[in-house]
């Protein structure tokens, strides 16, 4: 086999390898799963206490929370908590909340870590999360 043919075969093999690698990465590349609309039950059901939204202005996917009663009228206690946001089947709500709407006399505090720890928003009624906590929520407390 001449040198020219060897070089041509190696070039073809290299090109095929690049195409195969590119093809594999394209075939195996999976877009992040879209967040599903979910309802989570904090302590029973029947009373909508909060809705978390993927984007500002109450848009995108939503995560609704139901409980068995309204929140109390004091900030001194925690009426309900979600220690770790829902995930499964390729989605994860951690670090995806940008706005909130509260119901049933509730206000929410959003935390950057599980189990209501780390930086937080402080209690919010409705609207966009502060920019320092946008897409950083991993747990929530209602009161």
TIKE-708339 format. One line per 10 residues: number of its first residue (from 1); for each residue x, y, z of C-alpha. Coordinates in pm, 1 decimal. Each point is the difference from the previous one (the first is absolute). Example, Ala and Ser with C-alpha at 12.3 -4.5 7.8 and 13.67 -1.06 7.14 Angstrom:
BEGIN
1 = 1230.0 -450.0 780.0; 137.0 344.0 -66.0 .
//
This chain:
BEGIN
1 = 0.0 0.0 0.0; 140.8 334.4 -95.7; 52.4 279.6 245.8; -266.0 205.9 -173.0; -258.8 -276.5 41.7; 93.4 -46.9 369.4; -34.2 371.5 65.8; -332.3 5.1 -185.5; -129.7 -300.9 201.9; 112.5 154.9 330.5 .
11 = -161.7 329.8 -96.7; -321.9 -183.6 -88.7; 13.0 -199.3 323.9; 66.2 314.3 200.1; -286.5 179.5 -172.2; -229.7 -297.8 62.7; 108.8 -5.0 364.1; -76.7 369.7 39.4; -337.4 -46.9 -161.7; -71.1 -302.7 218.9 .
21 = 103.9 187.5 314.2; -207.9 297.3 -102.3; -287.1 -233.3 -84.7; 22.8 -176.9 333.8; 6.2 322.9 193.5; -297.2 128.9 -198.4; -191.7 -323.2 47.3; 81.6 -18.8 370.2; -42.0 371.4 67.8; -326.1 37.8 184.8 .
31 = -160.8 334.3 62.9; -92.2 73.9 356.6; -348.6 -127.4 68.2; -260.2 270.6 12.5; -131.0 63.8 346.6; -341.6 -156.6 50.4; -293.6 180.1 156.8; -40.2 -166.8 338.9; -211.3 15.9 314.8; 170.0 -93.1 326.0 .
41 = -192.5 -75.8 319.1; 153.9 144.0 315.5; -245.9 -132.4 259.2; -303.8 -134.2 -169.7; -183.8 178.5 -277.2; -282.4 236.7 -76.0; 158.7 340.3 61.1; 234.7 153.3 -255.9; 269.4 182.9 200.2; 255.2 90.7 -268.2 .
51 = 101.2 -22.2 -363.0; 363.6 21.7 -107.0; 83.0 92.1 -360.6; 298.0 -85.9 -217.1; 22.8 353.6 -142.7; -71.2 354.3 110.1; -350.7 144.0 -44.3; -162.8 -329.8 101.8; 95.9 -177.4 -321.3; 150.6 -330.7 -105.0 .
61 = -59.4 -324.0 184.5; -161.3 22.2 343.4; 27.0 -188.5 325.4; -313.6 28.6 216.4; -15.3 -83.9 367.9; -310.5 -113.5 184.9; -56.5 -48.7 371.6; -289.6 -83.4 228.4; -51.5 356.8 127.6; 84.7 368.1 -41.8 .
71 = 316.9 152.3 142.3; -14.6 172.8 336.6; 25.5 376.9 32.0; 340.8 2.4 169.1; 356.6 -12.8 -130.0; 118.2 -154.4 326.8; -74.0 -356.5 -109.1; 44.6 -216.9 -306.6; -334.0 -127.6 -124.6; 142.4 -220.3 -277.4 .
81 = 340.7 -92.5 -141.6; 134.8 -171.8 -307.7; 346.0 -119.3 101.9; 103.6 -100.8 -353.7; -170.3 99.9 -324.0; -145.1 -277.6 -219.5; 208.2 -188.3 -255.1; -24.3 -319.3 -199.7; -30.4 -147.7 -347.6; 261.5 236.4 -140.5 .
91 = -116.5 327.2 156.7; 108.4 185.6 313.3; -171.3 311.7 136.2; 311.6 102.0 199.2; 128.9 340.3 -108.4; -282.1 65.4 -247.2; -242.3 234.4 181.0; -24.1 365.2 -103.2; -342.1 120.0 120.6; -259.2 -94.3 259.6 .
101 = -371.3 45.3 65.1; -131.0 -70.8 350.7; -350.2 -93.9 108.7; -194.7 -73.9 318.8; 161.4 276.5 206.7; 351.6 -135.3 -56.5; 335.2 164.0 -63.6; 309.6 -195.7 -102.8; 369.7 0.5 76.1; 221.5 -161.4 -267.1 .
111 = 334.3 -154.2 103.1; 306.9 -77.4 -209.9; 59.1 -340.8 163.8; -210.2 -297.2 106.5; -159.9 0.7 346.6; -53.5 378.4 13.0; 367.9 88.8 24.9; 239.3 241.4 -166.4; -91.6 337.5 -147.4; -370.4 80.3 -24.0 .
121 = -241.6 250.5 -146.6; -168.7 89.4 326.1; -379.3 -26.2 -1.8; -160.6 98.8 -331.1; -362.4 45.4 -92.8; -12.9 -15.2 -383.0; 227.4 86.0 -289.7; 348.0 -61.4 -130.8; 266.8 -134.5 231.5; 281.5 246.5 73.6 .
131 = 276.1 -26.5 -261.8; 236.4 -138.6 266.0; -229.6 -304.3 35.1; -133.0 -32.3 -356.5; 37.8 -365.5 -104.3; 165.5 -89.9 332.3; -286.5 -149.5 208.0; 40.3 -350.7 140.3; -247.8 13.4 291.3; -297.2 212.3 107.7 .
141 = -180.4 98.2 320.8; -357.0 133.5 21.1; -148.7 198.1 285.8 .
//
